[in-house]
Every structure is written in C-alpha cells, then in structure tokens.
C-alpha cells in the first residue's frame, strides 16, 4: 500500500511538472506600441480622455512565428506597460497626476489595461500597474483601440507625446 502511494505521488508530481514545462514551451511574448498625445489644453485636476489611433496587431505573424495559431491561444495577459515621453525630449512625468489605459475592439467591451495613480516621478519613463484581465479576444483581433484617461497636476505649455510599449504574455494549447 505504501509503495502504491509513493508511486502515485511520484506520477502526479511528474505529470504536473511536465504540464508546466509544456506551458513554458507554448508561452511567448507579443509586443505592441501606441502613441499618445497629451494636449497642452488639457485641464488641471480634471480627468481628460485621449483616443489613440487603432493599433494594428501583428498577432497572426507572432502566432505563426511561435508555431501556433489564434484558435489555439488559451490565455493572454498584459505583462508590462511602459510609458516614455518622446516629445519634448527634455520633459518628465512630473506634470502627470494619474493615467489609466483602456483597451477595446469593435466586437468586445472596453476593459482597463493598466494604470498609475498618485504619480510622483521625475523621469521621462514610467511603468504602469497592469491588470490581470484576460485579453485573448483583443490580441486575436486585427486591431484594437486604446483610450487613455489622464489627470494633470501642472499646466502644459506644449503638447506631450508619449510612447506606450505593451508586452503581452501569450499561452497556447499544443493542439
């Protein structure tokens, strides 16, 4: 009886560790970028919305490069979202109080992607807090929209252009 219990325990541990190994083999990252322009006319201490142009996904090519296809993708989550000021080059995020980014497609509801509140940095890059929502249908789509809600704590004398670098963790089924 003891040997059966030991054998069962060994089998289960090998089975679960091999499932993790298979998931690791079928997990990869997709990167996308979007440009966000914060207008100098945005009000202070009041949220204002910015709609970016549609982001075209390269997911079909990424799926193919990773030897899978959209129908086999079982889980997509955002891994990181980094903002960097591209113009003016000497500007820092000291003007920003909070930022929230939302994602949507023509066929799906809008959900929050990432955010940062009470921003207190003096650099030209910032990492946002990513949500843990499933993003399968958004990344499988040909394109998606990013809506940004910002609250400023300083008056801007010039428009500020921000590049959003998004990295998505994709896990696919083997068959």
C-alpha positions as CSV (number, residue, x, y, z in Angstrom):
1,X,0.0,0.0,0.0
2,X,2.8,2.4,0.9
3,X,4.6,1.7,-2.4
4,X,1.4,2.5,-4.3
5,X,1.1,5.8,-2.5
6,X,4.7,6.6,-3.3
7,X,4.2,5.6,-6.9
8,X,1.1,7.7,-7.2
9,X,2.8,10.7,-5.6
10,X,5.8,10.4,-8.0
11,X,3.4,10.1,-11.0
12,X,1.4,13.1,-10.0
13,X,4.5,15.3,-9.4
14,X,6.0,14.3,-12.8
15,X,2.6,14.9,-14.5
16,X,2.2,18.4,-13.1
17,X,5.8,19.4,-13.7
18,X,5.6,18.2,-17.3
19,X,2.4,20.3,-17.8
20,X,4.3,23.4,-16.6
21,X,7.1,22.5,-19.0
22,X,4.7,22.2,-21.9
23,X,3.1,25.6,-20.9
24,X,6.5,27.2,-20.8
25,X,7.2,25.8,-24.3
26,X,3.9,27.3,-25.6
27,X,4.3,30.6,-23.8
28,X,5.7,33.7,-25.7
29,X,5.5,37.4,-25.7
30,X,3.9,39.8,-28.2
31,X,4.9,43.5,-28.2
32,X,2.9,46.4,-29.5
33,X,3.3,50.2,-29.3
34,X,0.9,53.1,-29.3
35,X,1.5,56.8,-29.4
36,X,-0.5,59.1,-27.0
37,X,-0.6,62.8,-27.4
38,X,-1.5,64.8,-24.3
39,X,-2.7,68.2,-25.4
40,X,-1.4,71.4,-23.7
41,X,-5.1,72.5,-23.4
42,X,-5.9,69.6,-21.0
43,X,-7.5,70.9,-17.8
44,X,-5.6,70.6,-14.4
45,X,-7.0,68.2,-11.8
46,X,-9.8,67.1,-14.1
47,X,-9.7,63.8,-16.0
48,X,-9.5,64.2,-19.8
49,X,-9.7,61.5,-22.4
50,X,-7.4,60.7,-25.3
51,X,-8.3,58.3,-28.0
52,X,-5.4,56.9,-29.9
53,X,-5.5,55.7,-33.5
54,X,-6.2,52.0,-33.8
55,X,-3.3,49.7,-33.0
56,X,-2.8,47.1,-35.7
57,X,-1.8,43.8,-34.1
58,X,0.9,41.6,-35.6
59,X,-0.5,38.7,-33.7
60,X,-1.1,36.4,-36.7
61,X,2.5,36.6,-37.6
62,X,3.6,36.3,-34.0
63,X,1.4,33.2,-33.6
64,X,2.9,31.7,-36.8
65,X,6.5,32.5,-35.6
66,X,5.7,30.7,-32.4
67,X,4.3,27.7,-34.3
68,X,0.7,28.2,-33.2
69,X,-2.5,29.9,-34.4
70,X,-5.2,32.1,-32.9
71,X,-7.6,29.2,-32.3
72,X,-5.0,27.5,-30.0
73,X,-4.4,30.6,-27.9
74,X,-5.8,30.0,-24.4
75,X,-4.6,32.8,-22.3
76,X,-3.3,36.4,-23.0
77,X,-2.4,38.8,-20.2
78,X,-0.5,42.1,-20.2
79,X,2.9,41.6,-18.7
80,X,4.2,45.1,-18.8
81,X,3.2,48.6,-20.0
82,X,5.9,51.2,-20.0
83,X,5.4,54.9,-21.0
84,X,8.2,57.0,-22.4
85,X,8.0,60.7,-23.3
86,X,9.2,61.1,-26.9
87,X,8.4,64.8,-27.3
88,X,9.6,67.2,-26.0
89,X,12.7,65.2,-25.2
90,X,13.5,67.1,-22.0
91,X,10.1,66.6,-20.4
92,X,9.5,64.4,-17.4
93,X,6.3,62.9,-15.9
94,X,6.2,65.5,-13.1
95,X,3.1,67.1,-14.8
96,X,1.0,63.9,-14.5
97,X,-1.2,63.1,-11.5
98,X,-2.8,59.8,-12.8
99,X,-3.2,57.8,-16.0
100,X,-5.5,54.9,-16.9
101,X,-5.4,53.0,-20.2
102,X,-8.3,51.0,-21.6
103,X,-8.5,48.5,-24.5
104,X,-11.4,47.7,-26.8
105,X,-12.2,46.3,-30.2
106,X,-15.2,46.6,-32.5
107,X,-16.5,43.3,-31.2
108,X,-15.6,43.5,-27.5
109,X,-16.3,45.7,-24.5
110,X,-13.7,48.1,-23.2
111,X,-11.7,47.0,-20.2
112,X,-8.9,48.6,-18.2
113,X,-5.5,47.6,-19.3
114,X,-3.1,49.4,-16.9
115,X,-3.0,52.4,-14.6
116,X,-0.9,54.5,-12.2
117,X,-2.3,56.9,-9.6
118,X,-0.5,59.5,-7.5
119,X,2.4,59.7,-9.9
120,X,5.4,61.2,-8.3
121,X,8.4,60.6,-10.6
122,X,10.8,63.0,-12.2
123,X,11.9,60.8,-15.1
124,X,10.7,60.5,-18.7
125,X,9.7,56.9,-18.3
126,X,7.2,55.2,-16.0
127,X,5.9,51.6,-15.6
128,X,2.2,51.2,-15.1
129,X,0.4,48.7,-12.9
130,X,-1.1,46.1,-15.2
131,X,-4.5,44.5,-14.6
132,X,-4.8,40.7,-14.6
133,X,-7.7,40.6,-17.1
134,X,-7.8,38.1,-19.9
135,X,-7.0,39.8,-23.2
136,X,-7.4,36.8,-25.7
137,X,-10.1,38.4,-27.9
138,X,-8.3,41.8,-28.0
139,X,-4.9,40.3,-29.1
140,X,-6.5,37.9,-31.6
141,X,-8.3,40.8,-33.3
142,X,-6.8,42.6,-36.3
143,X,-6.7,45.8,-34.4
144,X,-7.7,47.4,-31.1
145,X,-8.2,50.8,-29.7
146,X,-6.5,52.3,-26.6
147,X,-8.3,55.0,-24.7
148,X,-6.3,57.0,-22.2
149,X,-7.7,59.0,-19.3
150,X,-5.2,61.4,-17.8
151,X,-5.3,63.8,-14.9
152,X,-2.7,66.6,-14.9
153,X,-1.3,68.4,-11.9
154,X,0.6,71.1,-13.9
155,X,-0.3,73.2,-16.8
156,X,1.4,72.1,-20.0
157,X,2.9,74.7,-22.3
158,X,3.4,72.3,-25.2
159,X,1.7,69.1,-26.3
160,X,3.4,66.0,-24.9
161,X,3.8,62.8,-27.0
162,X,4.1,59.5,-25.0
163,X,5.0,56.1,-26.4
164,X,3.3,53.2,-24.8
165,X,5.2,49.9,-25.0
166,X,3.0,47.0,-24.3
167,X,4.1,43.4,-23.7
168,X,1.6,40.6,-23.7
169,X,2.2,37.1,-22.3
170,X,0.5,34.5,-24.6
171,X,0.0,30.9,-23.8
172,X,-1.3,28.4,-26.4
173,X,-2.6,24.9,-26.3
174,X,-0.4,22.3,-28.1
175,X,-3.3,21.0,-30.4
